[in-house]
């Protein structure tokens, strides 16, 4: 008979998925086979059009720890993750991407380390693997003192999927910023640091990040570069101005890529959030309202 203690998991794992049918099985198995067992596994399907749902539901039938959330339409990663956070019951929340892998002892090592050092956010070192799963390299990442400099220079302090944060801290920070289509993890980590939360990582590579061709698409790289540039402006103490040259470059890029529907949607989302946040900071520094 299960006691009330066992009915409430200590850890909630959240994984968003969009058309990840080719690789999601390995990602799910890397979580279900963890040596640490006291967790629920929340999978948010973001309107997939492939066989992802069939795969997820097959796993769900055999493991009651899996909780499935289906978005009515494609909402993007930040919104999907916020939906998972709202549903989470654990006092810790772990991330996992649907195309990556976690070492089987990842949670067994990260959770005690967080407790020992009273951490609010913890990542790990990285194994980089190919599309076929072959190991390419390992990286332990920067020291804690270098975290902010890394984030401002578009370098990850640890893989997004390796992160575990406390539910208390993520709720206080109001979750992911849904205007950040790209670099939403970097923006969130900066808020952790700005608000004085305790952030650290384990150097051991407990997370395998898969390098894929789509990771290096032109639209994605340009979008990431612009979002990172904007993060530096928004979190600095310098006043911000409107840059007509930057707006013209955006318009020209949209015209050039107008036949690429996905790229157009991504850039329009960026353009909307860019103007929104520039207006917000312009108001702040000119003492309006």
N, C-alpha and C positions, 0 to 999 in steps of 0.2 A: 504493500500500500504506500502510495506517495504521500509525503508530508507536505505541509504548506511551504516549507523551506525549499523543497525540491521543485515545487510548482513555479517558483519565481526564479528565473535564470539570473546568474550573476552577470552574464555577458550577452549582449545582442550583437549579432553579426549582420551588417546590412550590405547587400550587393545589388546594384542596379544593372539592368541588362537591356540592350537594344540590338536585336538581330545578331546575337552572339552564339547561335546554335552550333557553330563549328568547334568552339572551344569551351563552352560553358560547362560541359560534363566534368572535365578535368578540374576546373575551378571549384565546382560544387564538392567533388570528392575530396579535394585538399582541405576543405572545411569540415566535412562530416567525419573524416578520419583523424581529426585532431586528438592528441593525447589528453588535452583538457576537455572535459565533457559538459560542463554546466553552462550551456549556452542555447539560445534560440537563433535560428538562421532565417532572416527576413530577406526575401528576394523580391525586388520590385521590377516587374517587366514594364518597359516604357513603350508599349505599343508595337512590339515586334511583329514583323510580317513573315518571319521564317519559322523554323521548327522549334524555336526556343521554348515555347509554352509546353509542347509535348514532352520535351526533355525534363523541364522543371517539375511537371506534374507526375512524371514517373518516379522521380526521386522523392517527391512529397508523399506519395503513397507508401513508401517504405521507411520514411523517417519523419516522425511527428514533430521534430524540432524545426522543420521547414514551414515557414509562414509565407504565403504568396500574396503580393499586392499587385493588381493589374491597373495601370493607368488607363483611363478611357481613351486618351490620345497621347501622342509623343510629347512629353513635357520637358525633356532635357535632363541632364545629370543632376544639377543642383536641386531642382524641384523633386525629382525622384528620391534623392537621398534624404531630403527633408521629410518626405512622406514616411520613409523608413524610420527616421529618428522619432517621429511622433508615435509610431506604433511600438517602439522598442520598450521592453520592460526591464532590461538589465541596468545595473548601475554603471556598467562600462559598455561602450559601443565600439565595435571594431569594423573597419572597412575591408572590403575585398572586391576587386574588379573581376568581371566575368570572363576575362581572357588571361588572367594571371594565376599564379599558384602561391599558396602559403606552405611553408615548411610545417610538417606535422606536429612539431613541438612549439610552434610560434606562440600560441596563447599561453601555454604552460610556462613560457619564459617571460613574455611581456607583462602579463597580469601581476605576478609577484614583484617584478621590477617596479611597476607603477606603484604598488602598495608600499614597497620598501622606501621609495624616494618621494612618496606623496605627489605623484605626477598627475597633471590634468590631461596631458597629451603625450603619446609615446609612439615613435616609429621604429624602424629597424634598418639595418643595412640591406643592400640589394644584390640579387643575382640577376644579371641580364641574360635572357634566353631568346633563342631564335623562334620563328613562327612554328618550327617543328619541335621545339622544346630543348634544343641543344644549348648548353651553357656557353655564353660568349665572354662574360667578364663578371667580376665582383666589385662592389664599391661600398665601403663603410660609411661614406658621406662626411659632411663637415662636423666640426666640433660645435658644441652648444653656443660658444661665443661667436661663431660665424653664421648663425642661422639667419639673422636679418639681412646681412650682406648677400647671402646666397639667394634669398627670396627676391631681393631687389634686382638681382642680375639674372633672373629667370633660370635659376638653378634650384632643383628640388633639394630640400634638406633630407627628405626620405620619400619613398614612393607613397602616393596618395593611398593606395590600397593597403599599405602596411600600418596605417594609423589606428590607434585605439585612443579614444578620449572618454572622459567621464560624462555621463548623461547630464549631471548637474552643470558642468561647464558649458556644454554645447547648447543647453537650453537657455542659460544666462546670456550667451552670445547670439541667441535667436537663430541658430542653425547656419546653413550655407546661404550666401548672398545669391539669390536666384537671377540677378542681372549679370552675373559673371558666367557666361557660357563657357569661356576658357579660364584656366588658372584659378578655378574656384577654391582649390585646396590651398594655394599660396595666399589668396586673400583671407581665407579663414585662419591659417596659421599666423598671419600677421596680426589678426585681431586677438588671437590667444596671447601673443607676445606683448602687444600694446596694452592689454588689460592686466598684465602681470601674472598670468597663469604659468604654471610650471610645465615647461616643454623639454623633452629630452628624447633620446633614442638608444637602442641597443646597437652596437657596432656589428653584431653578428648578422649575416644576410639571411633573414628569416622569411623574405618575400622575394618571389621571382617575377620580374617585370618582363613581359613579352614584347620584343621589338617587332613591329609589323609595318608594312609599307604604308598603310593609311595613317600611321603615327607621324609620317613626314610629309603629308600632303601640303601643297603650296598654301591653300586657304587656311589650314590649321596652323601652320607655322606663322603666317602673317598675323592671324588672329591672336595667337599666343603672344607674339612680340608686342602688339599694340596693347593688349590687356596688361602685360607686365609693365610696360612704360607708364600706363595709367595708374597702376598700383603705386609706383614710385611717386607720382605726382600727388595722388590722393592722400598718401600716408606721410608725406613730407610736410614741413612747416612753411613751405614757400607758397606764395599766392599763385593762383592758376589763371591762365588767360585762354581765350578762344583762339584757335589756330586755323585760319581759313585754308592754309596750304594743306593741313592734315585732312580737312573736310573735302577739299578738291581731290586729294589722292584717293580717298574712300570712294567718291563718286566715280572716278575713272576706273577703279578696280571693279566696282559693281557693273559698270558698262561692259568691261572686258569679259567678265565672267557671267554675263546675264543668261547664257544658255545652260549654266550649271546651277540647277535649282537648289541643291543642298548648300553650295557655296554662297549663293545669294541670300538664303535664309540665315545662315551663320553670320554673314557680314552685316545684314540688317539688324540682327539682334545686338551685335557689338555696337553698331552705330547708335542705336537707341540708348543703350546703357552709357555709352561715352558721353553723349549730350546730357543725359540725366545727371550724371555725377559731376560733370564740369559745371553745370548750373548750380548744383548743390554747394560745391565748394566756392564758387564765385560769390554766392549769396553770403556764405560764412565769412569770407575775407572782406566783404564790403559792408558788413554789419547790417544787413537787411533783416527785417523781422526780429 
